[in-house]
């Protein structure tokens, strides 16, 4: 089974991606980004769907070519079934089903969030993969959650955001500052030039391991409105310090819950995943906590943090080894809990 060659397809939001995996080794990982959304300050679902339709064939072709294989070598096709933007998911799902039918190979559905977590098991994602059980903080533009990962297909969500995701907070606060979309990487870059203790912003008090990020957006907005009334150039004159202070606050919110979970559950294997895991402040906090609390930490390579097909191919490979395949009647779904994906009936083949 380790010689199986699997094509992974990712189209949950605005990145069209295809990857080829053999064993746990990625042979190719190609992505086409959609720059058009920058003009609108966020992802426009209709435009994303159209761009996926334009990109998916050349992206898959390039992935196959770069892996130095032919389509007939593909053993199975994995695709993101959800969660995500329904129109975008439909493009990837329909293409995967059609190609699987034409090649007469199994079809494997993948949960996007599970894939972020299991990206840690790609050969070159970390020097060594996490040991079970481990905690994984998954942070992206659309999701923020903490999972106890007991096995590849046994995960428990112990905490999640009750409103906005952390990545969404970065982008919306960046918009308040007048930054381009996506603002998260810009805030990260400018924060390195500023004083992270220059300004203080309110942190939420949420029970258990759950998160909330709507309050800090409001706190920043009211603070900026008040200061700009006194000095119209306040943002321009203090942009680096503002970015540094916001990033510090958001990272502290994320890490406080992760520290609480690690301590109370007595787990010292700790990982981060998702697009925001590329944030330098969050990575630095993980390194500090590794030293402070004796954590074994797992921070994926940058290419496996954002939405990518390599992580989809990784989960598809694990499911292929289990003989866990989807029927051609499978449909995309915008909401798809990790725990639901473990409970659903699947077609197990001999």
Secondary structure, 3 states (H helix, E strand, C coil): CCCCEEEEEECCCCEEEEEEEECCEEEEEEEEECHHHHHHCCCCHHHHHHHHHHHHHHHHHHHHHHCCCCHHHCCEEEEEEECCCHHHHHHHHHHHHHHHHHHCCEEEEEEHHHHHHHHHHCCCCCCCCCCCCEEEEEECCCCEEEEEEEECCEEEEEEEECCCCHHHHHHHHHHHCCCCCCCHHHHHHHHCCCCCCCCCCCCCCCCCCCECCHHHHHHHHHHHHHHHHHCCCHHHHHHHHHHHHHHHHHHHHHHHHHHHHHHHHCCCEEEEECHHHHCHHHHHHHHHHHHHHCCEEEECCHHHCCCCHHHHHHHHHHHHHHCEEECCCCCCCCCCCHHHHHHCCCEECC
